[in-house]
Amino acid sequence: MKRLSLLFTAIMAALVLSACSSSADSSEVVASTSEGDVTKEELYNKLVDQYGDAALKELLYDEVLSEQYSISDEEVQKEINKLKESYGDQFESVLQQNGFSSEEDLKNIIRSSMLKEKAATADVEVTDEEVKEYYENMKQEVKASHILVEDKETADEVKQKLEDGDDFATLAKEYSTDSSSAENGGDVGYFSVGEMVPAFEQKAYEMEAGQVSDPVQSDYGYHIIKVEDKREKEDTSSIGSFEEMEDQLRQQLKTSKADPNTLADIMKDANIDIKIDDLKDKISFEEATSTPQP
């Protein structure tokens, strides 16, 4: 909901921007006080400065992607129903806390979010075997350590040292760029499905306890993974049947396998020409890399 709330803020700001800029009289007063007035021009400039890049970016996504893909009312309502089931009687208060004035506002934001997801995963293939394996992995937890480095050359160097008998924890402290785990010898603790980046998670679930992987590439660099333990979850009551979860898991897998450059390529092909000079250099459709999380 927080992510959707940020998207909501951007789109609402865009609508205000549009309303302000459409007026021929930019000096029109939109608010007055005993100390002075606020004009449409001042409001517009303030919104452009604070929200202009995010707002325009979301509107451009909607404009471009809606020409190639569509989201039905039924698909949106299905997501709304999931949220209502999750929050129960608190649904309305959660809406307000996250900045949504009505359920209709939330539907519009969900539609925008689903539109990007559909575009990003349109060409991604997921097999029935992968979905079944993913479901079975949900019932397990893996305990692992890793050494994260920036390049393949360093990863190969670390791997060779491990093969020569050097201690994994010692090398993690020396080489790993993941400061949150390096001091603990690379230990990231127990994790389950959906808690780690896809490349790391997939490899860890494939391995047996005690095994050390070859270098595994992710968006953050190269991981050398050591699986410490595998165990069945104590409580699997929240996991539905495979038949109930199959569609949801298939979409999750498609999303995890999607090329992060897909949306950027679509937007690049749209030949976007931004007319507001202050925003030209602020808008990028390239995926930003966040803080490393294995």
N, C-alpha and C positions, 0 to 999 in steps of 0.2 A: 504493500500500500504506500510506503514512503516513496518508492521509486515512481509510482504512478502519480503521487502528489507533486513531485518535482516536474513531471511531464505536464500535469495540469496547470501548474504555475506558469510554465513556459507558454502554453497555448493560450491561456487567459491573457497573459501579457501581450501576446501577438494580436489578439482581438482588440485590445485597448489601443495598441499602436496603430492598427488599421483605422480605427475610429478617429483617432486624433489626426492622423495624417490626411484623412479624406476631407477634412474641413478646409475650406478656402481661407477662413479667417483664423490664422494661428494665434492671434492676440486675444481670442475669445476667452473670457474668464471662466474657469471650471470650478474654482473655489475662492472664497474671499474671507479675509479676517480683518480684525481691527488694525493689524500691522501691515497688511498688504494683500495682494491678489496672486493667485496661481493661474497662469494662462495655459491654453492647450499646448502651445509651443514648449513651455517649460516642462509640462507633464510628459510630452512626447520625448523630449531630449533625455529626461531622467529615465524613462522606461527603456529607451534605446541603450543608454549607458549601462543599466543594471541587468536587463533581460533580453536585449535585442538579439544577441547572437543565438541564444537558446531558443527563443520564440520563433525566429525566422527559420532556424534549422528544422524545427518540428513541422512547421507549415510546408517547407520544401519537401520533407520526407513524404508527407501526406499527398502533396500535389503530384509528385513523381511516381510514387509506388502505387497509388490508387488507379493509375492508368494501366497497370499491368496485373494487379492483384486486387482481390476484393474479400471483404470479411462480411459474412451474413449476420443479420440480426440474431439468428439462432445461435451462432458461435459466440457472439458477445454475451447473450443472455446466459449461456452455459457457464461462462466465467463468473458472471454476476452471482449465479446460483451457488457456485463453489464458495465464493466469499461469504455469502449469506449463511451457508451451512457452517463455515469455519467460525464466524463471529457471532452467530446466533442473535440474541436480543441486543447485542452491542453494535450491530451493523450500522445503524443510523448514527450513533455517537462516534464511531470510528470514521465514518464519512466526514463528519464535521471536523474532527480532530485533524484530518489530513487535508482540509481545505476544499472539500467538495460540498457545494451547496445543494446538490440533488443527485439522485441516482442516475439521471440522464447525463450529468457532467461526467460521472465515472464511466458510463458506457462509451462516451466519446473518447476518453483517454485510453480505455482498454482497446477500443477499435484501432487506435493509432499504434499502440504497442504490438498488437497482434499482426497488424499489417507489416511492420518491420520484421517480425519473426517469420511470417510466411514467406516474405521475399528472401530472407537470408537462408532459409532451409528448403527452398523450392527444388533444388537439384540434388539434395542430400538423400542418399539411399541407406536404409537400415534394414537388415535381414531379420526374419523371425527368430533365428538363433540368437542374434545379438540382444533382442528384446527379452527373450527368455533368460539368458545369462544375466542380464542386468537385473531382472526381477529376483533371481536367486541370490545375487550379490547383496541385495537389500537386506537379506537375513543375516549377513555376516559383517563383522568388524575386523579391520586390519590395523595392526600396530606396525609402524615403519619409521625408519630414519632415512635421511637423504643428505646428499652433498650437492648443493646447487652452485654451478659456475657459469660464467658468461659465454664461453666458447667451447667448441668441440675439441680443440687442441688441449685445453686445460682438463677437460673431462677425461680424455684419453690418458693424460698423464696421471690423474688421480686413480683411474681404473687400473692402470699398470702397477701403481704402488700398492693397491689392495691385493692384486694378484701376487705381488712379491712378499706379502705378509704384513704390510703396515696396518695399524689399527684404524678401523672405520671412524670411531669417535674422535680420535686425534686428528685425522685428516679433515673431518668436518669442521673442527675448530680452526684449522689452519686455512682451509680453502673456501668453505661455503659462504656465499653471499647472502644467504638467508639468516640474518642476524638473530631472528627470534628462536631458531632451533640450533644454530651453530654452537652456542655455549653449552648446550645439552647434548653435544655429540651428534647433532643432526636429528635428534628424536622429535617427531611430530605427534607422538601419541597414537591412540586409537582413532580411527575415522570410519565413516560409512559412506555409502553411495551419495554422490552429489556434494560432498564436502571439500573435495580437492579438484584441482584443474584436471580436465579429462585425460590428458596423456599420462599424467602421474597416476591417477586413480586406476585407469585401465591396466597399466603395467603391474601395479601393486597387487591387484586382484588376480592377475594371471600367475603370479609367483607363489612359491611355497615358502613357509617359514624357514629362515636361515639363508635364503638365496640373496645374492647381490646382482643387480641388473647391469647391463651395459648402459652407456649414456642414453638418456631419454630426453628428447627435445620438447619443450613447451614454449609458451609465449615469454617465459621469464629466463630462459637459458637452457642449460643441460643439467638434468638430475641424474645422480647415481643413487639408486634406491636399494635399501636393505630392508626386507620384510622380517620383522622381529617375531610376530605372532599373528595367528588368525583364530577367531573364535565366533561361535554362533551368538547372535544377540539374545539377551535374556528375555526381552519383551518384544514380540513381533505382532502384538495385537492391533497395532495401528496400520499394519500392512494388509491391504485387501487381497482378494483373490487375483490371480493372474488375469482372468477374464475381465474383472472390474478395472484393472490398472493398465491393461495392454496399450490402449490408445495414448494414454498420458505418458507412459514410459517411452513409447515410440517417438513421441514428439520431443521429449527430453533428450533422447539420444540424438535425434536429428539436430537439435539446437547445439548440443555439445560438440558435434562433428562439423558444424557449419564453419565455413571459411570466414573469418572476421572481415576480410576484404570485400566480400560479396556486395554488401550495401554500398560501400565506398565506390566500387566499380559501377554500380547502377547509377549512382548520383553523378559520377564523373561523366558518364555517357549522356546525361541529360543536358549537358552544356549550360549549366547554371550561370547566370550573369547577375550578380548582386549590385543593385543600383545605389545603395546607401554606402557611401565611402567609408564611414566609420566602422562598418561591419565586414568589409571585404576581406580583411586579414584575420578576422576573428573566427570565421566559420570554417571548420574542417570536418569532413565526414570520415576521416581515418579513425580507426579504433585506437583509443588511448590505452596504454599499459599501466595497470595499477600496481600497488605494492605487492611484491612477490608473496604468494601463498601457495604452497605446494599442492 
